[in-house]
């Protein structure tokens, strides 16, 4: 479970008294974490497939082509 909202606060003045709001936000955070974990295997599979492919990078300024492997592509690096 992520702990965005359970670490100690530096300034006690920021403690909220809105218990319902805190619980709703914590519940939203937990659900978001659960959904991301369900999709993580799919994203890893896509990333591995990108790494296996070869791409041609075209530079419009110099009108040159460069062949690159998937693991060197910007799309692979993004994830």
Rosetta blueprint (number, residue, H / E / L):
1 X L
2 X L
3 X L
4 X L
5 X L
6 X L
7 X L
8 X L
9 X L
10 X L
11 X L
12 X H
13 X H
14 X H
15 X L
16 X L
17 X L
18 X L
19 X H
20 X H
21 X H
22 X H
23 X H
24 X H
25 X H
26 X H
27 X H
28 X H
29 X H
30 X H
31 X H
32 X H
33 X H
34 X H
35 X H
36 X H
37 X H
38 X H
39 X H
40 X H
41 X H
42 X H
43 X H
44 X H
45 X H
46 X H
47 X H
48 X H
49 X H
50 X H
51 X H
52 X H
53 X L
54 X E
55 X E
56 X E
57 X E
58 X E
59 X E
60 X L
61 X L
62 X L
63 X L
64 X E
65 X E
66 X E
67 X E
68 X E
69 X E
70 X H
71 X H
72 X H
73 X L
74 X H
75 X H
76 X H
77 X H
78 X H
79 X L
